[in-house]
Amino acid sequence: MFKKIFLMILCLAFLSPQSILAEAGSIEIVEVALTRNIVDRQPANVFEPSGFCGRSEGKENLIPVIHSKTDTLVYLWTRVKAPAEETLLCTWFKAGMGWEKMGEITLAVKKSDSYRTWSSKKIVPGVHNGKWMVVISRASDPETALCKVDFEVID
């Protein structure tokens, strides 16, 4: 009995969830940043806080605030681990009467342990004020979010 338990634990140690996902060809969003610019494929002049993947409930102090009068273009920079070529969708939504789709950008991702890509959204002062979210998903499965980034636009 002890021998079976030991073998099971040993197998689980070598088959971590990350390795199982990587073998299955799963793409991973490693890092995101809401930023004012991109320089040499890196985020430049990043908003503070810079944003994160996941639910923002209870983390309101970590949501970036964009001032529409000074920041009229916002980039969502993304670092991806992709075991194969993949096409991602970056969909920008604004809160109103529900979530209104404001833009959708297709991102071609090459096989890489650290592929960097981004999309951007023009912000119009007074018009785009409010809560926003950007959803990153596979183009082949747009209903399943890989990452959701929240931010707010104010005057």
Secondary structure as UniProt FT lines:
FT   HELIX           2..14
FT   HELIX           17..23
FT   TURN            24..25
FT   STRAND          28..39
FT   TURN            40..41
FT   STRAND          42..46
FT   TURN            57..58
FT   HELIX           60..62
FT   STRAND          65..67
FT   TURN            68..70
FT   STRAND          73..82
FT   STRAND          86..95
FT   STRAND          99..109
FT   STRAND          112..122
FT   TURN            125..127
FT   STRAND          130..138
FT   TURN            139..140
FT   STRAND          141..154
//
